[in-house]
Amino acid sequence: MRDWLKKMRMAKGLTQEDVASKAFINRAFYSQIENGKRKPSFDVARNIADVLGFSSTAFFTEDFEEPFYLALKNSPMVIAHCDLDLRYTWLFNPHPDFDTSSSLGKRDDELAMNQGTLDLMDLKRKVIEEGVKCKKKITFPLSDGDRSYYVYGEPLVNKRGEIIGAVTSSMDISEVLPE
């Protein structure tokens, strides 16, 4: 089951028929994709992603077991996509305080309200509104103490070059050892 896809659809207030029609596929095929029974082609994934406002790469990183994935999985890196409303559309390797599936479709301020989340949301807004790359050190109060991240953001664009959100990569620098 692709819970993240269902949450994205429901957050937009769309039915399976709505998404299927706008993505130029039939509802039964879309249902199979949403239920995890079928993988979409690159073109179908792009069409669905355009309708729901996320990056089509989310379909192809679900079961990613390549060395790149394994290296990131055990690193202090968090990678995320958000839509124009700053709602998470894809999240990889979050801090243990956050569950990927329950974070999708939500904004940072709906997950935790603190200065770190406000700073992160400001960075994402700047990326989206100005169409620029940004970077900033942001500190968050988490269950294991204050954690500082070096956050890099850039616009997330669709195949037509339109900004559909932001992508961020954040490296936990709380325990960086001196050289």
Contact map, one row per residue, 1 for C-alpha under 8 A:
11100000000000000000000000000000011110000000000000000000000000000000000000000000000000000000000000000000000000000000000000000000000000000000000000000000000000000000000000000000000
11111100000000000000000000000000111100000000000000000000000000000000000000000000000000000000000000000000000000000000000000000000000000000000000000000000000000000000000000000000000
11111110000000000000000000000000011000000000000000000000000000000000000000000000000000000000000000001000000000000000000000000000000000000000000000000000000000000000000000000000000
01111111000000000000000000000000000000000000000000000000000000000000000000000000000000001100000000001001100000000000000000000000000000000000000000000000000000000000000000000000000
01111111100000000000000000000000010000000000000000000000000000000000000000000000000000000000000000000000000000000000000000000000000000000000000000000000000000000000000000000000000
01111111110000000000000000000000010000000000000000000000000000000000000000000000000000000000000000000000000000000000000000000000000000000000000000000000000000000000000000000000000
00111111111000000000000000000000000000000000000000000000000000000000000000000000000000000000000000000001100000000000000000000000000000000000000000000000000000000000000000000000000
00011111111100000000000000000000000000000000000000010000000000000000000000000000000000001000000000000001100000000000000000000000000000000000000000000000000000000000000000000000000
00001111111111110010000000000000000000000000000000010000000000000000000000000000000000000000000000000000000000000000000000000000000000000000000000000000000000000000000000000000000
00000111111111100000000000000000000000000000000000000000000000000000000000000000000000000000000000000000000000000000000000000000000000000000000000000000000000000000000000000000000
00000011111111000000000000000000000000000000000000000000000000000000000000000000000000000000000000000000100000000000000000000000000000000000000000000000000000000000000000000000000
00000001111111000000000000000000000000000000000000010000000000000000000000000000000000000000000000000000000000000000000000000000000000000000000000000000000000000000000000000000000
00000000111111100000000000000000000000000000000000000000000000000000000000000000000000000000000000000000000000000000000000000000000000000000000000000000000000000000000000000000000
00000000111111111110000000000000000000000000000000000000000000000000000000000000000000000000000000000000000000000000000000000000000000000000000000000000000000000000000000000000000
00000000110011111110000000000000000000000000000000000000000000000000000000000000000000000000000000000000000000000000000000000000000000000000000000000000000000000000000000000000000
00000000100001111111000000100110000000000000000000000000000000000000000000000000000000000000000000000000000000000000000000000000000000000000000000000000000000000000000000000000000
00000000000001111111100001100000000000000000000000000000000000000000000000000000000000000000000000000000000000000000000000000000000000000000000000000000000000000000000000000000000
00000000000001111111110000000000000000000000000000000000000000000000000000000000000000000000000000000000000000000000000000000000000000000000000000000000000000000000000000000000000
00000000100001111111111000000100000000000000000100110000000000000000000000000000000000000000000000000000000000000000000000000000000000000000000000000000000000000000000000000000000
00000000000000011111111111101100000000000000000100000000000000000000000000000000000000000000000000000000000000000000000000000000000000000000000000000000000000000000000000000000000
00000000000000001111111111100000000000000000000000000000000000000000000000000000000000000000000000000000000000000000000000000000000000000000000000000000000000000000000000000000000
00000000000000000111111110000000000000000000001100100000000000000000000000000000000000000000000000000000000000000000000000000000000000000000000000000000000000000000000000000000000
00000000000000000011111110000000000000000001001100100000000000000000000000000000000000000000000000000000000000000000000000000000000000000000000000000000000000000000000000000000000
00000000000000000001111111000000000000000000001000000000000000000000000000000000000000000000000000000000000000000000000000000000000000000000000000000000000000000000000000000000000
00000000000000000001111111101100000000000001000000000000000000000000000000000000000000000000000000000000000000000000000000000000000000000000000000000000000000000000000000000000000
00000000000000001001100111111100000000000000000000000000000000000000000000000000000000000000000000000000000000000000000000000000000000000000000000000000000000000000000000000000000
00000000000000011001100011111110000000000000000000000000000000000000000000000000000000000000000000000000000000000000000000000000000000000000000000000000000000000000000000000000000
00000000000000000000000001111111000000000000000000000000000000000000000000000000000000000000000000000000000000000000000000000000000000000000000000000000000000000000000000000000000
00000000000000000001000011111111100001000000000000000000000000000000000000000000000000000000000000000000000000000000000000000000000000000000000000000000000000000000000000000000000
00000000000000010011000011111111110000000000000000000000000000000000000000000000000000000000000000000000000000000000000000000000000000000000000000000000000000000000000000000000000
00000000000000010000000000111111111000000000000000000000000000000000000000000000000000000000000000000000000000000000000000000000000000000000000000000000000000000000000000000000000
00000000000000000000000000011111111111000000000000000000000000000000000000000000000000000000000000000000000000000000000000000000000000000000000000000000000000000000000000000000000
01000000000000000000000000001111111111110000000000000000000000000000000000000000000000000000000000000000000000000000000000000000000000000000000000000000000000000000000000000000000
11101100000000000000000000000111111110000000000000000000000000000000000000000000000000000000000000000000000000000000000000000000000000000000000000000000000000000000000000000000000
11100000000000000000000000000011111111000000000000000000000000000000000000000000000000000000000000000000000000000000000000000000000000000000000000000000000000000000000000000000000
11000000000000000000000000000001111111100000000000000000000000000000000000000000000000000000000000000000000000000000000000000000000000000000000000000000000000000000000000000000000
10000000000000000000000000000001111111100000000000000000000000000000000000000000000000000000000000000000000000000000000000000000000000000000000000000000000000000000000000000000000
00000000000000000000000000001001101111110000000000000000000000000000000000000000000000000000000000000000000000000000000000000000000000000000000000000000000000000000000000000000000
00000000000000000000000000000000100111111000000000000000001000000000000000000000000000000000000000000000000000000000000000000000000000000000000000000000000000000000000000000000000
00000000000000000000000000000000100001111111100000000000001000000000000000000000000000000000000000000000000000000000000000000000000000000000000000000000000000000000000000000000000
00000000000000000000000000000000000000111111100000000000000000000000000000000000000000000000000000000000000000000000000000000000000000000000000000000000000000000000000000000000000
00000000000000000000000000000000000000011111110000000001000000000000000000000000000000000000000000000000000000000000000000000000000000000000000000000000000000000000000000000000000
00000000000000000000000000000000000000011111111000000000000000000000000000000000000000000000000000000000000000000000000000000000000000000000000000000000000000000000000000000000000
00000000000000000000001010000000000000011111111100000000000000000000000000000000000000000000000000000000000000000000000000000000000000000000000000000000000000000000000000000000000
00000000000000000000000000000000000000011111111110000001001000000000000000000000000000000000000000000000000000000000000000000000000000000000000000000000000000000000000000000000000
00000000000000000000000000000000000000000111111111000011000000000000000000000000000000000000000000000000000000000000000000000000000000000000000000000000000000000000000000000000000
00000000000000000000011100000000000000000011111111100000000000000000000000000000000000000000000000000000000000000000000000000000000000000000000000000000000000000000000000000000000
00000000000000000011011000000000000000000001111111110001000000000000000000000000000000000000000000000000000000000000000000000000000000000000000000000000000000000000000000000000000
00000000000000000000000000000000000000000000111111111111000000000000000000000000000000000000000000000000000000000000000000000000000000000000000000000000000000000000000000000000000
00000000000000000000000000000000000000000000011111111110000000000000000000000000000000000000000000000000000000000000000000000000000000000000000000000000000001000000000000000000000
00000000000000000010011000000000000000000000001111111000000000000000000000000000000000000000000000000000000000000000000000000000000000000000000000000000000000000000000000000000000
00000001100100000010000000000000000000000000000111111100000000000000000000000000000000000000000000000000000000000000000000000000000000000000000000000000000000000000000000000000000
00000000000000000000000000000000000000000000000011111110000000000000000000000000001100000000000000000000000000000000000000000000000000000000000000000000000000000001100000000000000
00000000000000000000000000000000000000000000000011011111010000000000000000000000111000001100000000000000000000000000000000000000000000000000000000000000000000000001100000000000000
00000000000000000000000000000000000000000000010011001111110000000000000000000000100000001000000000000000000000000000000000000000000000000000000000000000000101000000000000000000000
00000000000000000000000000000000000000000100110110000111111100000000000000000000000000000000000000000000000000000000000000000000000000000000000000000000000000000000000000000000000
00000000000000000000000000000000000000000000000000000011111110000000000000000000000000000000000000000000000000000000000000000000000000000000000000000000000000000000000000000000000
00000000000000000000000000000000000000000000000000000111111111000000000000000000000000000100000000000000000000000000000000000000000000000000000000000000000000000000000000000000000
00000000000000000000000000000000000000110000100000000001111111000000000000000000000000000000000000000000000000000000000000000000000000000000000000000000000000000000000000000000000
00000000000000000000000000000000000000000000000000000001111111110000000000000000000000000000000000000000000000000000000000000000000000000000000000000000000000000000000000000000000
00000000000000000000000000000000000000000000000000000000111111110000000000000000000000000000000000000000000000000000000000000000000000000000000000000000000000000000000000000000000
00000000000000000000000000000000000000000000000000000000011111110000000000000000000000000000000000000000000000000000000000000000000000000000000000000000000000000000000000000000000
00000000000000000000000000000000000000000000000000000000000111111000000000000000000000000000000000000000000000000000000000000000000000000000000000000000000000000000000000000000000
00000000000000000000000000000000000000000000000000000000000111111100100000000000000000000000000000000000000000000000000000000000000000000000000000000000000000000000000000000000000
00000000000000000000000000000000000000000000000000000000000000111111110000000000000000000000000000000000000000000000000000000000000000000000000000000000000000000000000000000000000
00000000000000000000000000000000000000000000000000000000000000011111110000000000000000000000000000000000000000000000000000000000000000000000000000000000000000000000000000000000000
00000000000000000000000000000000000000000000000000000000000000001111111000000000000000000000000000000000000000000000000000000000000000000000000000000000000000000000000000000000000
00000000000000000000000000000000000000000000000000000000000000001111111100000000000000000000000000000000000000000000000000000000000000000000000000000000000000000000000000000000000
00000000000000000000000000000000000000000000000000000000000000011111111110000000000000000000000000000000000000000000000000000000000000000000000000000000000000000000000000000000000
00000000000000000000000000000000000000000000000000000000000000001111111111000000000000000000000000000000000000000000000000000000000000000000000000000000000000000000000000000000000
00000000000000000000000000000000000000000000000000000000000000000011111111100000000000000000000000000000000000000000000000000000000000000000000000000000000000000000000000000000000
00000000000000000000000000000000000000000000000000000000000000000001111111111000000000000000100000000000000000000000000000000000000000000000000000000000000000000000000000000000000
00000000000000000000000000000000000000000000000000000000000000000000111111101000000000000000100000000000000000000000000000000000000000000000000000000000000000000000000000000000000
00000000000000000000000000000000000000000000000000000000000000000000011111110000000000000000000000000000000000000000000000000000000000000000000000000000000000000000000000000000000
00000000000000000000000000000000000000000000000000000000000000000000001111111000000000000000000000000000000000000000000000000000000000000000000000000000000000000000000000000000000
00000000000000000000000000000000000000000000000000000000000000000000000101111100000000000000000000000000000000000000000000000000000000000000000000000000000000000000000000111000000
00000000000000000000000000000000000000000000000000000000000000000000000110111110000000000000110000000000000000000000000000000000000000000000000000000000000000000000000011110000000
00000000000000000000000000000000000000000000000000000000000000000000000000011111000000000011111000000000000000000000000000000000000000000000000000000000000000000000000111100000000
00000000000000000000000000000000000000000000000000000000000000000000000000001111100000000011110000000000000000000000000000000000000000000000000000000000000000000000001111000000000
00000000000000000000000000000000000000000000000000000000000000000000000000000111110000011111000000000000000000000000000000000000000000000000000000000000000000000000001110000000000
00000000000000000000000000000000000000000000000000000110000000000000000000000011111000011110000000000000000000000000000000000000000000000000000000000000000100000000111100000000000
00000000000000000000000000000000000000000000000000000100000000000000000000000001111111111100000000000000000000000000000000000000000000000000000000000000000000000000111000000000000
00000000000000000000000000000000000000000000000000001100000000000000000000000000111111111000000000000000000000000000000000000000000000000000000000000000000000000001110000000000000
00000000000000000000000000000000000000000000000000001000000000000000000000000000011111100000000000000000000000000000000000000001000000000000000000000000000000000001110000000000000
00000000000000000000000000000000000000000000000000000000000000000000000000000000011111100000000000000000001000000000000000000000000000000000000000000000000000000000100000000000000
00000000000000000000000000000000000000000000000000000000000000000000000000000000011111110000000000000000011100000000000010011000000000000000000000000000000000000000110000000000000
00000000000000000000000000000000000000000000000000000000000000000000000000000000011111111000000000000001111100000000000000000000000000000000000000000000000000000000000000000000000
00000000000000000000000000000000000000000000000000000000000000000000000000000001111001111110000000000011111000000000000000000000000000000000000000000000000000000000000000000000000
00010001000000000000000000000000000000000000000000000110000000000000000000000001111000111110000000000001100000000000000000000000000000000000000000000000000000000000000000000000000
00010000000000000000000000000000000000000000000000000100010000000000000000000001110000011111000000000001000000000000000000000000000000000000000000000000000000000000000000000000000
00000000000000000000000000000000000000000000000000000000000000000000000000000111100000011111110000010011000000000000000000000000000000000000000000000000000000000000000000000000000
00000000000000000000000000000000000000000000000000000000000000000000000000000111000000000111110000010000000000000000000000000000000000000000000000000000000000000000000000000000000
00000000000000000000000000000000000000000000000000000000000000000000000110001110000000000011111000010000000000000000000000000000000000000000000000000000000000000000000000000000000
00000000000000000000000000000000000000000000000000000000000000000000000000001110000000000011111111110000000000000000000000000000000000000000000000000000000000000000000000000000000
00000000000000000000000000000000000000000000000000000000000000000000000000000100000000000000111111000000000000000000000000000000000000000000000000000000000000000000000000000000000
00000000000000000000000000000000000000000000000000000000000000000000000000000000000000000000011111100000000000000000000000000000000000000000000000000000000000000000000000000000000
00000000000000000000000000000000000000000000000000000000000000000000000000000000000000000000011111100000000000000000000000000000000000000000011000000000000000000000000000000000000
00000000000000000000000000000000000000000000000000000000000000000000000000000000000000000000011111110110000000000000000000000000000000000000000000000000000000000000000000000000000
00000000000000000000000000000000000000000000000000000000000000000000000000000000000000000000010111111110000000000000000000000000000000000000000000000000000000000000000000000000000
00000000000000000000000000000000000000000000000000000000000000000000000000000000000000000011110001111111000000000000000000000000000000000000000000000000000000000000000000000000000
00110000000000000000000000000000000000000000000000000000000000000000000000000000000000000000000000111111000000000000000000000000000000000000000000000000000000000000000000000000000
00000000000000000000000000000000000000000000000000000000000000000000000000000000000000000000000001111111000000000000000000000000000000000000000000000000000000000000000000000000000
00000000000000000000000000000000000000000000000000000000000000000000000000000000000000010010000001111111111000100000000000000000000000000000000000000000000000000000000000000000000
00010011000000000000000000000000000000000000000000000000000000000000000000000000000000111110000000011111110000000000000000000000000000000000000000000000000000000000000000000000000
00010011001000000000000000000000000000000000000000000000000000000000000000000000000000111000000000000011111000000000000000000000000000000000000000000000000000000000000000000000000
00000000000000000000000000000000000000000000000000000000000000000000000000000000000001110000000000000011111101100000000000000000000000000000000000000000000000000000000000000000000
00000000000000000000000000000000000000000000000000000000000000000000000000000000000011110000000000000010111111100000000000000000000000000000000000000000000000000000000000000000000
00000000000000000000000000000000000000000000000000000000000000000000000000000000000001100000000000000000011111111000110110000000000000000000000000000000000000000000000000000000000
00000000000000000000000000000000000000000000000000000000000000000000000000000000000000000000000000000000001111111100110000000000000000000000000000000000000000000000000000000000000
00000000000000000000000000000000000000000000000000000000000000000000000000000000000000000000000000000000011111111000000000000000000000000000000000000000000000000000000000000000000
00000000000000000000000000000000000000000000000000000000000000000000000000000000000000000000000000000010011111111000000000000000000000000000000000000000000000000000000000000000000
00000000000000000000000000000000000000000000000000000000000000000000000000000000000000000000000000000000000111111100100000000000000000000000000000000000000000000000000000000000000
00000000000000000000000000000000000000000000000000000000000000000000000000000000000000000000000000000000000111111110110000000000000000000000000000000000000000000000000000000000000
00000000000000000000000000000000000000000000000000000000000000000000000000000000000000000000000000000000000010011111110000000000000000000001100000000000000000000000000000000000000
00000000000000000000000000000000000000000000000000000000000000000000000000000000000000000000000000000000000000001111111000000000000000000001000000000000000000000000000000000000000
00000000000000000000000000000000000000000000000000000000000000000000000000000000000000000000000000000000000000000111111100000000000000000111100000000000000000000000000000000000000
00000000000000000000000000000000000000000000000000000000000000000000000000000000000000000000000000000000000110011111111110000000000000000001000000000000000000000000000000000000000
00000000000000000000000000000000000000000000000000000000000000000000000000000000000000000000000000000000000110001111111111000000000000000000000000000000000000000000000000000000000
00000000000000000000000000000000000000000000000000000000000000000000000000000000000000000000000000000000000000000011111111100000000000000100000000000000000000000000000000000000000
00000000000000000000000000000000000000000000000000000000000000000000000000000000000000000000000000000000000100000001111111110000000000000100000000000000000000000000000000000000000
00000000000000000000000000000000000000000000000000000000000000000000000000000000000001000000000000000000000100000000111111111000000000000000000000000000000000000000000000000000000
00000000000000000000000000000000000000000000000000000000000000000000000000000000000000000000000000000000000000000000011111111100000000000000000000000000000000000000000000000000000
00000000000000000000000000000000000000000000000000000000000000000000000000000000000000000000000000000000000000000000001111111110000001110000000000000000100000000000000000000000000
00000000000000000000000000000000000000000000000000000000000000000000000000000000000001000000000000000000000000000000000111111111000000000000000000000000100000000000010000000000000
00000000000000000000000000000000000000000000000000000000000000000000000000000000000001000000000000000000000000000000000011111111100000000000000000000000000000000000000000000000000
00000000000000000000000000000000000000000000000000000000000000000000000000000000000000000000000000000000000000000000000001111111111101000000000000000000000000000000000000000000000
00000000000000000000000000000000000000000000000000000000000000000000000000000000000000000000000000000000000000000000000000111111111111000000000000000000111000000000010000000000000
00000000000000000000000000000000000000000000000000000000000000000000000000000000000100000000000000000000000000000000000000011111111100000000000000000000011000000011110000000000000
00000000000000000000000000000000000000000000000000000000000000000000000000000000000000000000000000000000000000000000000000001111111000000000000000000000000000000000000000000000000
00000000000000000000000000000000000000000000000000000000000000000000000000000000000000000000000000000000000000000000000000000111111100000000000000000000000000000000000000000000000
00000000000000000000000000000000000000000000000000000000000000000000000000000000000000000000000000000000000000000000000000000111111110000000000000000000011000000010000000000000000
00000000000000000000000000000000000000000000000000000000000000000000000000000000000000000000000000000000000000000000000000000111011111000000000000000000011000000000000000000000000
00000000000000000000000000000000000000000000000000000000000000000000000000000000000000000000000000000000000000000000000000000010001111100000000000000001111000000000000000000000000
00000000000000000000000000000000000000000000000000000000000000000000000000000000000000000000000000000000000000000000000000100110000111110000000000000001110000000000000000000000000
00000000000000000000000000000000000000000000000000000000000000000000000000000000000000000000000000000000000000000000000000100000000011111000000000000111100000000000000000000000000
00000000000000000000000000000000000000000000000000000000000000000000000000000000000000000000000000000000000000000000000000100000000001111100000000000111000000000000000000000000000
00000000000000000000000000000000000000000000000000000000000000000000000000000000000000000000000000000000000000000000000000000000000000111110000000011110000000000000000000000000000
00000000000000000000000000000000000000000000000000000000000000000000000000000000000000000000000000000000000000000001001100000000000000011111000000011110000000000000000000000000000
00000000000000000000000000000000000000000000000000000000000000000000000000000000000000000000000000000000000000000001000000000000000000001111100001111000000000000000000000000000000
00000000000000000000000000000000000000000000000000000000000000000000000000000000000000000000000000000000000000000111100000000000000000000111110001110000000000000000000000000000000
00000000000000000000000000000000000000000000000000000000000000000000000000000000000000000000000000000000000000000101000000000000000000000011111011100000000000000000000000000000000
00000000000000000000000000000000000000000000000000000000000000000000000000000000000000000000000010000000000000000000000000000000000000000001111111100000000000000000000000000000000
00000000000000000000000000000000000000000000000000000000000000000000000000000000000000000000000010000000000000000000000000000000000000000000111110000000000000000000000000000000000
00000000000000000000000000000000000000000000000000000000000000000000000000000000000000000000000000000000000000000000000000000000000000000000011111100000000000000000000000000000000
00000000000000000000000000000000000000000000000000000000000000000000000000000000000000000000000000000000000000000000000000000000000000000000111111100000000000000000000000000000000
00000000000000000000000000000000000000000000000000000000000000000000000000000000000000000000000000000000000000000000000000000000000000000011110111110000000000000000000000000100000
00000000000000000000000000000000000000000000000000000000000000000000000000000000000000000000000000000000000000000000000000000000000000000011110111111000000000000000000000011100000
00000000000000000000000000000000000000000000000000000000000000000000000000000000000000000000000000000000000000000000000000000000000000001111000001111100000000000000000000011100000
00000000000000000000000000000000000000000000000000000000000000000000000000000000000000000000000000000000000000000000000000000000000000001110000000111110000000000000000001111100000
00000000000000000000000000000000000000000000000000000000000000000000000000000000000000000000000000000000000000000000000000000000000000111100000000011111000000000000000001111000000
00000000000000000000000000000000000000000000000000000000000000000000000000000000000000000000000000000000000000000000000000000000000000111100000000001111100000000000000111100000000
00000000000000000000000000000000000000000000000000000000000000000000000000000000000000000000000000000000000000000000000000000000000011110000000000000111110000000000000111000000000
00000000000000000000000000000000000000000000000000000000000000000000000000000000000000000000000000000000000000000000000000110010000011100000000000000011111000000000011110000000000
00000000000000000000000000000000000000000000000000000000000000000000000000000000000000000000000000000000000000000000000000000011001111000000000000000001111100000000011100000000000
00000000000000000000000000000000000000000000000000000000000000000000000000000000000000000000000000000000000000000000000000000011001110000000000000000000111110000011111000000000000
00000000000000000000000000000000000000000000000000000010000000000000000000000000100000000000000000000000000000000000000000000000000000000000000000000000011111000011111000000000000
00000000000000000000000000000000000000000000000000000000000000000000000000000000000000000000000000000000000000000000000000000000000000000000000000000000001111111111100000000000000
00000000000000000000000000000000000000000000000001000010000000000000000000000000000000000000000000000000000000000000000000000000000000000000000000000000000111111111000000000000000
00000000000000000000000000000000000000000000000000000000000000000000000000000000000000000000000000000000000000000000000000000000000000000000000000000000000011111100000000000000000
00000000000000000000000000000000000000000000000000000000000000000000000000000000000000000000000000000000000000000000000000000000000000000000000000000000000011111100000000000000000
00000000000000000000000000000000000000000000000000000000000000000000000000000000000000000000000000000000000000000000000000000000000000000000000000000000000011111110000000000000000
00000000000000000000000000000000000000000000000000000000000000000000000000000000000000000000000000000000000000000000000000000000000000000000000000000000000011111111000000000000000
00000000000000000000000000000000000000000000000000000000000000000000000000000000000000000000000000000000000000000000000000000001001000000000000000000000001111001111110000000000000
00000000000000000000000000000000000000000000000000001100000000000000000000000000001100000000000000000000000000000000000000000001000000000000000000000000001111000111110000000000000
00000000000000000000000000000000000000000000000000001100000000000000000000000000111111000000000000000000000000000000000000000001000000000000000000000000001110000011111000000000000
00000000000000000000000000000000000000000000000000000000000000000000000000000000111101000000000000000000000000000000000000010011000000000000000000000000111100000011111100000000000
00000000000000000000000000000000000000000000000000000000000000000000000000000011110000000000000000000000000000000000000000000000000000000000000000000000111100000000111110000000000
00000000000000000000000000000000000000000000000000000000000000000000000000000111100000000000000000000000000000000000000000000000000000000000000000000011110000000000011111000000000
00000000000000000000000000000000000000000000000000000000000000000000000000001111000000000000000000000000000000000000000000000000000000000000000000000011100000000000001111100000000
00000000000000000000000000000000000000000000000000000000000000000000000000001110000000000000000000000000000000000000000000000000000000000000000000001111000000000000000111110000000
00000000000000000000000000000000000000000000000000000000000000000000000000011100000000000000000000000000000000000000000000000000000000000000000000001110000000000000000011111000000
00000000000000000000000000000000000000000000000000000000000000000000000000011000000000000000000000000000000000000000000000000000000000000000000000111100000000000000000001111110000
00000000000000000000000000000000000000000000000000000000000000000000000000010000000000000000000000000000000000000000000000000000000000000000000000111100000000000000000000111111000
00000000000000000000000000000000000000000000000000000000000000000000000000000000000000000000000000000000000000000000000000000000000000000000000001111000000000000000000000011111000
00000000000000000000000000000000000000000000000000000000000000000000000000000000000000000000000000000000000000000000000000000000000000000000000000000000000000000000000000011111100
00000000000000000000000000000000000000000000000000000000000000000000000000000000000000000000000000000000000000000000000000000000000000000000000000000000000000000000000000001111110
00000000000000000000000000000000000000000000000000000000000000000000000000000000000000000000000000000000000000000000000000000000000000000000000000000000000000000000000000000011111
00000000000000000000000000000000000000000000000000000000000000000000000000000000000000000000000000000000000000000000000000000000000000000000000000000000000000000000000000000001111
00000000000000000000000000000000000000000000000000000000000000000000000000000000000000000000000000000000000000000000000000000000000000000000000000000000000000000000000000000000111
